[in-house]
Amino acid sequence: MLVNTYSKRIFNLAYRFAGSYQEAEDLTQEIFLKVYHSLTKYDFAKNFTAWLITLSKNYLIDEYRRTKWEKKNRDDFDDRLLSAAPTEGPEANLIREENKRMVWKSLNVLSSEIRMTVILRDIQGKSYEEIAEELDLPVGTVKSRVNRGRLQLAKILQDRKESADEL
Amino acid sequence: MNCECPVELLSLYAEGEVGAEERLQVEAHLLTCPSCAELLSALRETSASLRAIPELEVSRELLSRLYAIPEKKKRFSFSLDFLLRPSLQPVLTVATIFLILVSVYFFNPNKKQFDRVVDRQLHLGYGTVEKIYAKAGSVTDSLGSYKDTFLGSLKKLKFWEKPKD
């Protein structure tokens, strides 16, 4: 039941955060192990999904700090991650794919807290209020983190474009 | 880009999360600042790229690993439950006290002195027990002698013999 409902969500959160498929599988397993051990501490008055995401987020950030994944490279942005949407012609698609590749690789530049909020907002499409509840932060802090993360990524994209134009 | 650029508002503006007043402020600024317009375009591309990262399916191998977790936990918790049985609590308490005493004895820095004190106390105790035993012996001897005297005096009385007519 728990695995059927939440495994995909937790795995994708771990994959987007860590950037490595193998690492994400191991992390998902460890998160579920922690969930089973912590179920007795769950307060039934609270939202279960928010509790689960908070636990997963804390685990991912703690592991990130402990093992320093930022030194490792993220997986290549391969066919698994390239959603097929050839609607704007081959050149536009090529640019879009290059942008996605660039943004995916640059996620590790962001600090763990900022990366987590950007993933929840821009990749998982959650509202600021939902993120604030899941991360136990004020909405203003969430907005500020998302903003900083986007600006960092946008500047990386801009610099990349400028250096490509110069060539 | 200068310090008057509303950079902090740009990403919120791009997703329509600003109020009417801030929106007008950003739009007015964008007309005069090409670098902010470029940044806004980059922000939109970034958001579009992030949104386009698809959700992946969980592999069968991972699913089977996840399904196996509760079973593993059950097996693990069985041994723990056994140890945490309430009936074992007095045994565990006694074992803990015993281990504390043993550790106090073995890790005592004045172990030799402690041994000597214990030895002396044991000898004193043994001596006291011997004395008590000896006294108890003398008490039984005197009780025996009292018994003999008592029986002898009873015999002398001969009050159960019938008087001679």
Chai-1 contact restraints between the chains, C-beta under 6 A:
chainA,res_idxA,chainB,res_idxB,connection_type,confidence,min_distance_angstrom,max_distance_angstrom,comment,restraint_id
A,V3,B,L66,contact,1.0,0.0,6.0,A-B,restraint_1
A,V3,B,Y67,contact,1.0,0.0,6.0,A-B,restraint_2
A,S7,B,V58,contact,1.0,0.0,6.0,A-B,restraint_3
A,S7,B,L66,contact,1.0,0.0,6.0,A-B,restraint_4
A,K8,B,V58,contact,1.0,0.0,6.0,A-B,restraint_5
A,F11,B,V58,contact,1.0,0.0,6.0,A-B,restraint_6
A,N12,B,E55,contact,1.0,0.0,6.0,A-B,restraint_7
A,E25,B,L62,contact,1.0,0.0,6.0,A-B,restraint_8
A,Q29,B,R65,contact,1.0,0.0,6.0,A-B,restraint_9
A,F32,B,L66,contact,1.0,0.0,6.0,A-B,restraint_10
A,F32,B,I69,contact,1.0,0.0,6.0,A-B,restraint_11
A,L33,B,I69,contact,1.0,0.0,6.0,A-B,restraint_12
A,Y36,B,I69,contact,1.0,0.0,6.0,A-B,restraint_13
A,Y36,B,K73,contact,1.0,0.0,6.0,A-B,restraint_14
A,S83,B,A52,contact,1.0,0.0,6.0,A-B,restraint_15
A,S83,B,P54,contact,1.0,0.0,6.0,A-B,restraint_16
A,N99,B,E45,contact,1.0,0.0,6.0,A-B,restraint_17
A,N99,B,S49,contact,1.0,0.0,6.0,A-B,restraint_18
A,K100,B,S49,contact,1.0,0.0,6.0,A-B,restraint_19
A,K100,B,A52,contact,1.0,0.0,6.0,A-B,restraint_20
A,V103,B,T46,contact,1.0,0.0,6.0,A-B,restraint_21
A,V103,B,S49,contact,1.0,0.0,6.0,A-B,restraint_22
A,V103,B,L50,contact,1.0,0.0,6.0,A-B,restraint_23
A,D122,B,S47,contact,1.0,0.0,6.0,A-B,restraint_24
A,D122,B,L50,contact,1.0,0.0,6.0,A-B,restraint_25
A,I123,B,L50,contact,1.0,0.0,6.0,A-B,restraint_26
A,I123,B,I53,contact,1.0,0.0,6.0,A-B,restraint_27
A,N147,B,S11,contact,1.0,0.0,6.0,A-B,restraint_28
A,R150,B,S11,contact,1.0,0.0,6.0,A-B,restraint_29
A,R150,B,L43,contact,1.0,0.0,6.0,A-B,restraint_30
A,R150,B,T46,contact,1.0,0.0,6.0,A-B,restraint_31
A,L153,B,T46,contact,1.0,0.0,6.0,A-B,restraint_32
A,A154,B,A42,contact,1.0,0.0,6.0,A-B,restraint_33
A,A154,B,L43,contact,1.0,0.0,6.0,A-B,restraint_34
A,A154,B,T46,contact,1.0,0.0,6.0,A-B,restraint_35
A,L157,B,A42,contact,1.0,0.0,6.0,A-B,restraint_36
A,L157,B,T46,contact,1.0,0.0,6.0,A-B,restraint_37
A,Q158,B,A42,contact,1.0,0.0,6.0,A-B,restraint_38
